[in-house]
Amino acid sequence: MTRDEGGAQRSAIERIGEKAGRSWPSIEAAARLSAETRARLAALLREQIPCDTSAVVFGSLARGEYTTGSDLDWTLLIDGQADEGHFSQVQAITKILREAKFHEPGPTGVFGNVAFSHPILHQIGGQEDTNKNTTQRILLLLESLAIGTPDAHERVLRLVLSRYVEDDRGLLYGSKREIIPMFLLNDIVRYWRTVAVDFVYKQRERSSGWALRNAKLRMSRKLIFVSGLITCFSFELFGKDRTTWADEGGISTPALVRFLRERIRVTPLESLAEVLLRPAISAETARTLFDSYDAFLALLSNEEERGRLKQLPLDDELGRDPTFKRVRDIGHAFQSGLNRLFFEEDTDLRKLIQTYGVF
């Protein structure tokens, strides 16, 4: 946040709007609805959260992109001993949310239940690190918010980040000058590739909703990956001049964990806007990325168009459907903006993505 001449705080999205000469009404509307919905949830669940847990929301609500048709992705995050009461707590929360007419999470089982901190923290990599566990961990870092008591959520985030940093031998003993948490970066890349592979699996298992999942893969899922890349590049992009993060001998593990914790408080769209504010990035690139994302949220906010995407069959007619063609065009525009952002306009970003994001 920065302040204008009158002292009011301005977000990175507001500042990039000034640079681009644009306003994005669908992004603004989704941010307002997200804030209102989180406040409503906090009131509904005020009496439902035990002390060793946090009710955590993910997805569009956590990112500030909530629309009237959005699912509510949530979990009861447990950072303590298993208790038979946790299951009853999940049932109670599910009942409250159902009665309040929230859209329920998808059928994969990742959300709408309990998540224990132990596997999220200790099973990074290896055979026990299932797709579900990886998804919970990466989304916990990149798009989660606690509703109500945040203690368990904060502890788990800090511990997971510490694990990524402390186990990164390259950070501790490497000779490279850049501060890049490669252990974390590789897991984020693995998550993105897993999402892309799972998308194809789901089209075989349940073809209904394919077009909507395709739209999200092109836009919101890709944005999460982009924000993960920016997070891993963030000390090089935003932290070098912040002496508070560095000790006499350089940045320490606890200091880097604190820095990364501050970075993941930033929503994916705000993170993208911060990078677009770099002097080398053109206003045209900013317009391309935020215009396309605003069009995506406008489409999701339109009940008829969202419903159309949910119902479209996976057949030869799909490519000729006007709503799906719009989704495809929006996705192509968003990708063209990302190409310019990471590979063409900013030499620092290009070096980072080529050196650490490709090989």
C-alpha positions as CSV (number, residue, x, y, z in Angstrom):
1,M,0.0,0.0,0.0
2,T,1.1,3.6,-0.6
3,R,-0.7,6.8,0.4
4,D,-2.0,9.6,-1.9
5,E,-1.6,13.3,-1.1
6,G,-4.6,13.2,1.2
7,G,-3.2,10.3,3.3
8,A,-5.6,7.6,2.0
9,Q,-4.1,4.2,1.3
10,R,-3.9,3.1,-2.4
11,S,-3.6,-0.5,-3.3
12,A,-1.2,-1.8,-6.1
13,I,-4.3,-2.5,-8.2
14,E,-5.4,1.2,-7.9
15,R,-2.0,2.4,-8.8
16,I,-1.6,0.1,-11.8
17,G,-5.1,1.4,-12.9
18,E,-3.6,4.9,-12.9
19,K,-0.6,3.7,-14.9
20,A,-2.8,1.8,-17.4
21,G,-5.5,4.5,-17.6
22,R,-8.1,2.0,-16.7
23,S,-10.7,1.0,-14.1
24,W,-11.8,-2.6,-13.7
25,P,-15.4,-2.8,-12.4
26,S,-15.6,-6.6,-12.2
27,I,-12.4,-6.9,-10.2
28,E,-13.6,-4.1,-7.9
29,A,-17.1,-5.7,-7.5
30,A,-15.5,-9.1,-6.7
31,A,-13.2,-7.5,-4.1
32,R,-16.2,-5.8,-2.4
33,L,-18.3,-9.0,-2.4
34,S,-15.4,-11.0,-1.0
35,A,-15.0,-8.6,1.9
36,E,-18.7,-8.7,2.6
37,T,-18.8,-12.5,2.4
38,R,-15.8,-13.0,4.7
39,A,-17.5,-10.7,7.3
40,R,-20.7,-12.7,6.9
41,L,-18.8,-16.0,7.4
42,A,-17.0,-14.7,10.5
43,A,-20.4,-13.9,12.1
44,L,-21.9,-17.3,11.1
45,L,-18.9,-19.3,12.4
46,R,-18.1,-17.2,15.5
47,E,-19.0,-20.0,17.9
48,Q,-17.8,-22.9,15.9
49,I,-14.0,-22.9,15.9
50,P,-12.1,-24.7,18.7
51,C,-8.8,-23.2,20.0
52,D,-6.5,-25.6,18.2
53,T,-8.1,-25.0,14.8
54,S,-8.8,-22.4,12.2
55,A,-11.6,-22.2,9.7
56,V,-9.7,-21.5,6.5
57,V,-11.2,-20.4,3.2
58,F,-9.5,-20.9,-0.2
59,G,-10.3,-20.1,-3.8
60,S,-11.9,-17.0,-5.1
61,L,-13.1,-15.9,-1.6
62,A,-9.5,-15.9,-0.3
63,R,-8.1,-14.2,-3.4
64,G,-10.7,-11.4,-3.3
65,E,-12.4,-12.6,-6.5
66,Y,-15.6,-14.0,-5.2
67,T,-18.7,-13.8,-7.4
68,T,-22.3,-14.8,-6.8
69,G,-21.8,-18.2,-8.5
70,S,-18.5,-19.1,-6.7
71,D,-18.1,-22.3,-4.6
72,L,-17.1,-21.8,-1.0
73,D,-13.8,-23.8,-0.6
74,W,-13.0,-24.2,3.1
75,T,-11.4,-26.5,5.5
76,L,-11.1,-26.9,9.3
77,L,-7.3,-26.7,9.8
78,I,-6.2,-28.7,12.8
79,D,-2.8,-28.0,14.5
80,G,-3.0,-30.3,17.4
81,Q,-4.1,-33.7,18.5
82,A,-6.9,-35.5,16.7
83,D,-10.1,-35.3,18.5
84,E,-13.4,-37.0,17.8
85,G,-15.1,-33.6,18.2
86,H,-13.4,-32.3,15.1
87,F,-15.7,-34.4,12.8
88,S,-18.8,-33.0,14.6
89,Q,-17.4,-29.5,14.2
90,V,-17.0,-30.1,10.4
91,Q,-20.6,-31.4,10.3
92,A,-21.8,-28.3,12.2
93,I,-20.0,-25.9,9.9
94,T,-21.3,-27.8,6.8
95,K,-24.9,-27.5,8.1
96,I,-24.5,-23.7,8.8
97,L,-23.0,-23.0,5.3
98,R,-25.7,-25.1,3.6
99,E,-28.5,-23.3,5.4
100,A,-26.9,-20.0,4.5
101,K,-27.1,-21.1,0.8
102,F,-23.4,-21.1,0.1
103,H,-22.3,-23.2,-2.9
104,E,-20.6,-26.3,-1.7
105,P,-17.0,-27.3,-2.6
106,G,-16.3,-29.7,-5.5
107,P,-16.4,-33.5,-5.1
108,T,-12.7,-34.1,-5.0
109,G,-12.6,-34.1,-1.1
110,V,-9.8,-31.5,-0.9
111,F,-12.2,-29.0,0.8
112,G,-15.2,-29.1,3.0
113,N,-13.5,-31.3,5.7
114,V,-10.5,-31.4,8.1
115,A,-6.9,-30.9,7.2
116,F,-4.1,-31.8,9.7
117,S,-0.9,-29.8,9.9
118,H,1.4,-32.9,10.3
119,P,1.1,-34.3,6.7
120,I,1.0,-30.8,5.2
121,L,4.3,-30.0,7.0
122,H,6.2,-33.3,7.1
123,Q,5.2,-35.0,3.9
124,I,6.7,-32.7,1.3
125,G,7.8,-35.0,-1.5
126,G,7.8,-38.7,-1.5
127,Q,5.1,-41.3,-1.9
128,E,2.9,-40.0,1.0
129,D,2.7,-36.5,-0.5
130,T,-0.6,-37.1,-2.4
131,N,-2.1,-34.7,-4.9
132,K,-4.6,-33.7,-2.2
133,N,-1.8,-33.0,0.4
134,T,0.2,-31.0,-2.2
135,T,-2.9,-29.0,-3.1
136,Q,-3.7,-28.2,0.5
137,R,-0.2,-27.1,1.2
138,I,0.4,-24.9,-1.8
139,L,-3.0,-23.3,-1.7
140,L,-2.6,-22.7,2.0
141,L,0.4,-20.6,1.1
142,L,-0.9,-18.9,-2.0
143,E,-4.6,-18.4,-1.5
144,S,-5.9,-18.9,2.0
145,L,-7.4,-16.8,4.8
146,A,-8.5,-17.7,8.3
147,I,-12.1,-16.8,9.2
148,G,-12.2,-15.9,12.9
149,T,-9.4,-17.1,15.1
150,P,-6.2,-17.2,13.0
151,D,-3.7,-18.8,15.4
152,A,-3.6,-22.3,13.9
153,H,-3.5,-20.9,10.4
154,E,-0.6,-18.6,11.3
155,R,1.4,-21.3,13.0
156,V,1.1,-23.7,10.1
157,L,2.0,-21.1,7.5
158,R,5.1,-20.1,9.5
159,L,6.2,-23.8,10.0
160,V,5.7,-24.7,6.4
161,L,7.7,-21.7,5.2
162,S,10.4,-22.6,7.7
163,R,10.5,-26.1,6.4
164,Y,11.0,-24.9,2.8
165,V,13.7,-22.4,3.7
166,E,15.6,-24.5,6.3
167,D,15.8,-27.6,4.1
168,D,17.0,-25.6,1.0
169,R,20.7,-26.5,0.9
170,G,21.2,-24.1,-2.0
171,L,20.0,-21.2,0.1
172,L,22.2,-22.1,3.1
173,Y,25.3,-23.2,1.3
174,G,25.0,-22.2,-2.3
175,S,27.3,-19.7,-4.0
176,K,24.6,-18.0,-6.1
177,R,24.0,-14.3,-5.3
178,E,20.3,-14.4,-5.8
179,I,18.0,-15.2,-2.8
180,I,15.6,-17.7,-4.5
181,P,13.9,-20.4,-2.3
182,M,14.3,-23.2,-4.8
183,F,12.7,-25.9,-2.7
184,L,9.5,-23.8,-2.5
185,L,9.7,-22.8,-6.1
186,N,10.0,-26.5,-7.3
187,D,7.0,-27.5,-5.3
188,I,4.9,-24.6,-6.7
189,V,6.0,-25.6,-10.2
190,R,5.1,-29.3,-9.4
191,Y,1.7,-28.1,-8.2
192,W,1.0,-26.2,-11.4
193,R,1.9,-29.1,-13.6
194,T,-0.2,-31.4,-11.4
195,V,-3.2,-29.1,-11.8
196,A,-2.7,-29.2,-15.6
197,V,-2.5,-33.1,-15.7
198,D,-5.4,-33.5,-13.3
199,F,-7.5,-31.3,-15.6
200,V,-7.2,-33.9,-18.4
201,Y,-7.9,-36.7,-15.9
202,K,-11.1,-34.9,-14.8
203,Q,-12.3,-34.5,-18.4
204,R,-12.3,-38.3,-18.7
205,E,-13.9,-38.9,-15.3
206,R,-16.5,-36.2,-15.4
207,S,-16.9,-34.3,-18.6
208,S,-19.7,-32.1,-17.2
209,G,-18.3,-28.7,-16.2
210,W,-15.3,-29.1,-18.5
211,A,-15.6,-25.7,-20.1
212,L,-15.8,-23.9,-16.8
213,R,-12.7,-25.8,-15.5
214,N,-11.0,-24.9,-18.7
215,A,-11.7,-21.2,-18.1
216,K,-10.3,-21.4,-14.6
217,L,-7.2,-23.3,-15.7
218,R,-6.5,-20.5,-18.3
219,M,-7.1,-17.7,-15.8
220,S,-7.4,-18.1,-12.0
221,R,-5.3,-21.3,-11.7
222,K,-2.6,-19.8,-13.9
223,L,-2.7,-16.6,-11.8
224,I,-2.1,-18.7,-8.7
225,F,1.0,-20.1,-10.3
226,V,2.2,-16.6,-11.4
227,S,1.8,-15.3,-7.9
228,G,3.8,-18.3,-6.7
229,L,6.6,-17.4,-9.1
230,I,6.5,-13.8,-7.9
231,T,6.6,-14.9,-4.3
232,C,9.8,-17.0,-5.0
233,F,11.4,-14.1,-6.9
234,S,10.1,-11.5,-4.4
235,F,13.3,-10.9,-2.4
236,E,15.1,-10.1,-5.7
237,L,12.2,-7.9,-6.9
238,F,11.1,-6.2,-3.7
239,G,13.5,-7.0,-0.8
240,K,17.0,-6.0,-1.7
241,D,16.6,-2.4,-0.4
242,R,14.8,-3.4,2.7
243,T,17.7,-3.6,5.2
244,T,15.3,-4.8,8.0
245,W,15.3,-8.2,6.4
246,A,19.1,-8.6,6.3
247,D,21.5,-9.4,9.1
248,E,25.2,-8.4,9.2
249,G,26.2,-11.6,7.3
250,G,23.3,-11.5,4.9
251,I,19.7,-12.6,5.2
252,S,19.1,-15.3,7.9
253,T,16.6,-18.2,7.7
254,P,14.2,-16.6,10.2
255,A,14.4,-13.3,8.4
256,L,13.6,-14.9,5.0
257,V,10.7,-16.8,6.5
258,R,9.3,-13.5,7.9
259,F,9.8,-11.8,4.5
260,L,8.0,-14.6,2.7
261,R,5.2,-14.6,5.2
262,E,4.6,-10.9,4.5
263,R,4.7,-11.6,0.7
264,I,2.0,-14.3,0.9
265,R,-0.3,-12.0,2.6
266,V,-0.6,-10.2,-0.7
267,T,-3.4,-11.5,-2.9
268,P,-2.4,-12.9,-6.4
269,L,-3.9,-9.9,-8.2
270,E,-2.2,-7.4,-5.9
271,S,1.1,-9.3,-6.4
272,L,0.7,-9.2,-10.2
273,A,-0.1,-5.5,-9.9
274,E,3.1,-4.8,-7.9
275,V,5.2,-6.4,-10.5
276,L,3.5,-4.5,-13.3
277,L,4.4,-1.2,-11.5
278,R,8.1,-1.8,-12.3
279,P,9.3,0.9,-14.6
280,A,10.3,-1.4,-17.4
281,I,6.8,-2.8,-17.7
282,S,4.6,-1.0,-20.2
283,A,1.1,0.3,-19.6
284,E,0.0,-1.8,-22.5
285,T,1.0,-5.0,-20.8
286,A,-0.8,-3.9,-17.6
287,R,-3.9,-3.2,-19.6
288,T,-3.7,-6.6,-21.4
289,L,-3.4,-8.5,-18.2
290,F,-6.0,-6.7,-16.1
291,D,-8.5,-6.1,-18.9
292,S,-8.5,-9.9,-19.6
293,Y,-8.8,-10.8,-16.0
294,D,-11.7,-8.3,-15.5
295,A,-13.4,-9.8,-18.5
296,F,-13.0,-13.3,-16.9
297,L,-14.6,-12.2,-13.6
298,A,-17.4,-10.5,-15.5
299,L,-18.1,-13.7,-17.3
300,L,-18.1,-15.7,-14.0
301,S,-20.4,-13.1,-12.5
302,N,-22.9,-13.5,-15.3
303,E,-25.3,-16.3,-14.2
304,E,-26.3,-17.2,-17.7
305,E,-22.8,-17.4,-19.1
306,R,-21.4,-19.2,-16.1
307,G,-24.3,-21.7,-16.3
308,R,-23.6,-22.1,-20.0
309,L,-20.0,-23.1,-19.3
310,K,-21.1,-25.5,-16.7
311,Q,-23.5,-27.3,-19.1
312,L,-21.5,-27.3,-22.3
313,P,-20.8,-30.9,-23.4
314,L,-17.3,-32.0,-24.3
315,D,-17.8,-32.6,-28.0
316,D,-17.0,-31.3,-31.5
317,E,-19.5,-28.4,-31.1
318,L,-17.6,-26.9,-28.1
319,G,-15.1,-25.0,-30.2
320,R,-17.9,-23.1,-32.0
321,D,-19.8,-22.1,-28.9
322,P,-19.7,-18.2,-28.6
323,T,-19.3,-18.3,-24.8
324,F,-16.4,-20.8,-24.9
325,K,-14.8,-18.8,-27.8
326,R,-14.9,-15.7,-25.5
327,V,-13.2,-17.7,-22.8
328,R,-10.5,-18.9,-25.2
329,D,-9.9,-15.4,-26.4
330,I,-9.7,-14.0,-22.9
331,G,-7.2,-16.8,-22.0
332,H,-5.0,-16.0,-25.1
333,A,-4.9,-12.3,-24.2
334,F,-3.9,-13.1,-20.6
335,Q,-1.2,-15.4,-21.8
336,S,0.2,-12.8,-24.3
337,G,0.4,-10.3,-21.4
338,L,2.3,-12.9,-19.3
339,N,4.7,-13.5,-22.1
340,R,5.5,-9.9,-22.4
341,L,5.8,-9.5,-18.6
342,F,8.2,-12.4,-18.0
343,F,10.1,-12.7,-21.3
344,E,10.2,-9.3,-23.1
345,E,10.1,-6.1,-21.2
346,D,11.9,-6.4,-17.9
347,T,15.5,-7.8,-18.0
348,D,15.5,-8.7,-14.3
349,L,12.3,-10.7,-14.6
350,R,13.5,-12.4,-17.8
351,K,16.7,-13.5,-16.1
352,L,14.9,-14.8,-13.1
353,I,12.3,-16.8,-15.1
354,Q,15.0,-18.2,-17.5
355,T,17.4,-19.1,-14.8
356,Y,15.1,-20.4,-12.1
357,G,11.6,-20.9,-13.7
358,V,12.6,-23.0,-16.8
359,F,15.5,-25.1,-15.8
